[in-house]
Amino acid sequence: MERAQQLFTRGPDFSPNSVGTPLQQNTVVDSYSLYASDSWRVKPSFTFTLGLNWGVQLPPYESSGEQTMVVDDSTGKVIDFDNFIETRRTQALAGQIYNPQLDYVPLNNWVASILTTRTGPISRHVSPWLGIRRMTAACSAACLATASL
């Protein structure tokens, strides 16, 4: 054997775990949805259905307190990915190197929930729905026969 590799994991306080401790996280993504619909039979062969769906998805968080945030070591501020990439790009175009020391800061459950779930949803949607069903004479007889079985 030329080489061997082993993955060592760390606890929420960054203390090393014993060898063989699995790397496990319990990420929670809260999502809520509300759907309402109604159908109107305009004629015996014509049904009109209208529905509306509203949903929201909150940012994910780690429920066991092992979530970390990436911060700039010199400022202690949380790294914003878009700003980081844009600064890196502009510095490269100017012939400069932008390579700050990055740190991972662990967050406990309370702080993680305040920073992630309280900052607003990452997905919000409203979906209207419309359905029209027209039954022909041939379909009416077949559908009624099937429905009575």
N, C-alpha and C positions, 0 to 999 in steps of 0.2 A: 504494500500500500504506500503510495507516494504522499497523499495528503488526506487529511480528515477534517471535516468541518462539524461544528456543533453550534446550535443556536441557544444562547443563554437569554432567559427572560428576566424582567425586572418587575417589581411590585409597584403599586401606585406612588410610593415615596422614592422610587428609583433604587431601592435596595435590591441586590441580586437575589433571585430565587434559586432554590436548590436545582441541581441538574435533573432534567427530565420534566420540569414543571411546564405544562403546556401554555402556549400563547393563546389566550382566550379573552374575548371582549363581548360585552352584551350591549350592543348598540340599539337604541330605541328610536323609532321614527313615528311620532304621533301623527295620525291622519284622521280627519273627520269628514263625513259626507252626509248630505241630506237630500233625499229624493222624494218628489211628490208628483203624482200624475192623476189624470182623470180621463174617463172615456165617455163619449156621448154617442148614442145610437140615433143618428139623424133619421134614417129609414131602416127597415128591417135588413136591407142589404148593404148599408153604408154606416161605418163606425169611424168616429173621429177621436183620436187620442192625443192629448197634449201633456207633456211632462217637463219638469225642470229639476236639474241636479246642481247642487252647490257643494264644493269641496275645498278643503284647505289641508296643506301638509306643512308641519313645523320642521325646523332644522333637526337633524339627528343629534343625539347625545348619548354618552356612555353611562349606563346606570350604576356601574360598580365603582365609579370614581377614578377610572384609569384613563380618562380622556386627557389629552395634552393640547397645549396651544404652542405654536412656533412663535418665538419672540426674537427680536434683535437684541443681542447680548449687550451692545453699547447703550441702547436707549431703554430696553425693557418693554418696548411697544410690540403689540401683536403684529405679525407680518401679514399684510394684505397682498394676496397673490398678484392681482393685476398691477398694483403699484410697484411691487418687487420686480416683476418682469419688465415693466416699462422703464424703470430706473436702470435696470441692467442693460436694456437695449440702447437707451440714450447714452449711457456711459461707454458702451462698446463702440458706438458710432463716433464718439469723441476720442477714441483711442485709450480710454481709461478702463480699469478693472473695478468692477463692483462685486465684491464677494464678502459680505458682512458675516461675522460669527453669528450663527443661529443657535438658539437654545430651545429645548422642549420643557415647558413648564406644566407640571401636573395640576389638574383642577379637581377639587372634590365635587360631590354631587350637587351641593347647593350652588356653588359658583358656576359650575357647568350649566345647570338648568337656567340660571339667570342670564348668562351670556349667550346661550344658544336658543332656548325656546322662547325667551321673552323679547328677542330682538325682532320678531315678526316672522310671518310665514315665508317659506321659500317657494311655495306653489299655491295659487289660489285660482279657482276656476268656477265658472257658471256654464252649464251646458243645457241649452233648450233641446227638447225632443218633440217631434211631431210624427204621428202615425196615422195613416189613412188606410182603411180596409174596405174594399168593395167586394161583395160576394155576388157572383153570377148565379143564375138559376141552377146550372149544373153543379157548381161548387156548393150551393146551399143544401142540396139534397145529399151530396156526399159528406159534407161537414156535419150535418144533422145526424146522419146514420153513424158516423164515427163517434160523435159526442154521446150517443145513446148507449154505446157499448160498455 
